[in-house]
Amino acid sequence: FRAINKEEKFHFPKDFLFGTASSAYQYEGAYLTDGKSLSNWDVFTEIPGKIEDGSNGKVAIDHYHRYPGDLDLLKDLGVDSYRFSLSWARILPRGRFGDVNMEGINHYNRVINAVLERGMEPFVTLTHYDIPQELEVRYRSWLSPQIREDFVHYAEICFQYFGDRVKFWTTFNEPNVQVLNSYRTGEYPPSRCSKPFGNCTRGNSDIEPLVAAHNIIRSHLAAVYTYRMKYQEEQRGKIGLVMSANWFEPVSDSLADRLAAERALAFYLTWFLDPVVYGRYPKEMQEILGEDLPEFTKDDLKLSKNGLDYIGINQYTGRYAKDCLHSACEPGKGGSRVEGFVNNHALKDGLALGEPTSISWLNVYPQGMEKVLMYATERYKNIPLYVTENGYGENSTGALLNDHRRIKYMSSYLDALKRAMRKGAHVRGYFTWSLLDNFEWVYGYTLRFGLYHVDFDTLERTPRLSASWYKNFIVKNRAQSKDDDA
Ligand code: PNW
């Protein structure tokens, strides 16, 4: 008798989506082409010292012009779906203060059609960090409740023009990372921060990340409501939110550190998801922040009853959490003023979680994938989950074509994902970041996450070993789900 190996028995469901993920500013380039206006990232990258290699996304990897070839690469990989974002500044260069730019609409119509023609499903993000600069200048974007009107206007234009073909919408990519980096550490535009982070001359507020988050949550809820009331019945798509969902482990077994790990997750993940699903901020935030936490109106609460169709989980890594409420330590950027996250900067103290990589924020901790998927499944019951990003990056010197470290990473995280699914996690898709090397925000072109290498001078794309590995993985797993029917 052969012992039945549970690993062998697992099959992905037939409608599971395998894909890759990208974003407009990181891929497109063409920064003023066809009527696009300046985005906050176009302006920000001009400020000396903000981007590690002094670069920007003016050309990026020229996906704006090269998308047909790039989509051919995706088709060849055999993925089911392509996750990408729209540039708000292409579609509404002046937000609701100006007209729709039909050249922007036509461009994305061509992209969406090209995705569909190749037999893939477009999985479309409305906002992946970049917004028209005009909204920043006029009313400080996310710090103003006015942004909700602009966001809903933009979302509606997208539903109207693209909603007949787009069945998966995401309102925001990683709003938790966005507001912490924009308003707490100052690493992202508009570079506002609070002590002790960065050299901030502006900001100085523990409140701003909370206000921006609140405005994002209200913008999300209003856009979802609009979709439900006016478009969903006819267009039959799903709409959700994508969160950065790194896992936190307590740095010791003490109760204080275990509670700190829970607080860390509350101040990172459930910060946005609890309001959208349950109409309130997590209790850990309420306890610590009290009156500093903005409040939802009665109308907001009505909208939050049905606040999303799926949760997008971007899962890369894990961190340690250490209590700073009952003991002295440096509070981290988690936004909570209270707990410190020990990441692999603390390697010298022997406190790195998982295996370090050449990237300071990325350590290999696949257990975090399994744990966060189980956590979200338990906390948000029947809401489907999509792993909307997971991937391995290396600094340019280490970024070989023979990327066995990426393959090892992906295979261990996909194993963790399967373990979670066997235990009942409602996962419906997995997208790897990314098809191609691209502009990696404040790291510029110094980090490479692609299954394909991109020569940033000639823009030539060359497959790494991981491309054929992923292709093979998909073929194998698809064949298995077919066997299920037999
Ligand atoms: C994601 N962390 O951001 C973004 O959605 C992508 O645009 C980006 O290119 C990709 O990850 C790779 O960096 C992250 O602190 C931000 O662990 C922060 C973290 C992870 C991912």
Boltz pocket constraint, residues with backbone or C-beta under 6 A from the ligand:
constraints:
  - pocket:
      binder: B
      contacts: [[A, 23], [A, 26], [A, 173], [A, 174], [A, 177], [A, 244], [A, 246], [A, 314], [A, 316], [A, 317], [A, 361], [A, 389], [A, 433], [A, 439], [A, 440], [A, 441], [A, 449]]
      max_distance: 6.0
